[in-house]
Amino acid sequence: MKAGVLLEEAISLPVEERAHLVDCLLQTLNQPDATHAAAWTAVARRRLDELRSGKVASIDGDAVFARIWQRYEK
């Protein structure tokens, strides 16, 4: 299959499937280092546990970006 045809088909996929496809392709270019991957997995699990336990609260993404824009508009 030609790359152009493959790209057209990929573009027609739902956004979640396109994101998964991109992630899979990128991993073939940049093989993750097992040590770093394990460290990031541990951080992600710890943060998820903190959210689920109520130890930390999530912040809405729109609020985060609004704060960033306010900070740099000055």
C-alpha positions as CSV (number, residue, x, y, z in Angstrom):
1,M,0.0,0.0,0.0
2,K,1.3,3.4,-0.9
3,A,2.0,5.9,2.0
4,G,-0.5,8.5,0.5
5,V,-3.3,6.0,0.4
6,L,-2.5,4.8,3.9
7,L,-2.4,8.4,5.1
8,E,-5.8,9.2,3.6
9,E,-7.3,6.1,5.4
10,A,-5.6,7.1,8.6
11,I,-7.0,10.6,8.5
12,S,-10.5,9.2,8.1
13,L,-10.3,7.4,11.4
14,P,-11.9,8.7,14.6
15,V,-9.6,10.9,16.6
16,E,-9.0,8.3,19.4
17,E,-7.9,5.7,16.8
18,R,-5.6,8.3,15.0
19,A,-4.0,9.2,18.3
20,H,-3.4,5.5,19.1
21,L,-2.0,5.0,15.6
22,V,0.4,7.9,15.9
23,D,1.6,6.7,19.3
24,C,2.3,3.2,17.9
25,L,4.2,4.7,14.9
26,L,6.2,7.0,17.1
27,Q,7.2,4.1,19.4
28,T,8.6,2.3,16.3
29,L,10.9,5.3,15.7
30,N,11.9,6.0,19.3
31,Q,12.0,2.8,21.2
32,P,11.2,3.6,24.8
33,D,14.0,3.0,27.3
34,A,12.7,0.4,29.8
35,T,14.1,2.2,32.8
36,H,12.5,5.5,31.9
37,A,9.2,3.8,30.9
38,A,9.0,2.1,34.3
39,A,9.8,5.3,36.1
40,W,7.1,7.2,34.2
41,T,4.6,4.4,34.9
42,A,5.3,4.6,38.6
43,V,4.8,8.4,38.6
44,A,1.5,8.0,36.6
45,R,0.2,5.4,39.0
46,R,1.2,7.5,42.0
47,R,-0.6,10.5,40.6
48,L,-3.7,8.5,39.8
49,D,-3.8,7.1,43.3
50,E,-3.5,10.7,44.7
51,L,-6.4,11.8,42.5
52,R,-8.6,8.8,43.4
53,S,-7.8,9.2,47.2
54,G,-8.7,12.9,47.2
55,K,-5.2,13.8,48.3
56,V,-4.9,16.2,45.3
57,A,-7.7,17.8,43.2
58,S,-7.8,18.0,39.5
59,I,-7.9,21.3,37.7
60,D,-10.0,21.8,34.6
61,G,-7.9,22.1,31.4
62,D,-9.6,25.3,30.3
63,A,-8.8,26.9,33.7
64,V,-5.2,25.9,33.4
65,F,-4.9,27.5,29.9
66,A,-6.8,30.6,31.0
67,R,-4.2,31.1,33.8
68,I,-1.4,30.6,31.3
69,W,-2.9,33.2,28.9
70,Q,-3.4,35.6,31.8
71,R,0.2,35.3,32.9
72,Y,1.7,35.9,29.5
73,E,-0.6,38.6,28.2
74,K,1.0,41.2,30.5
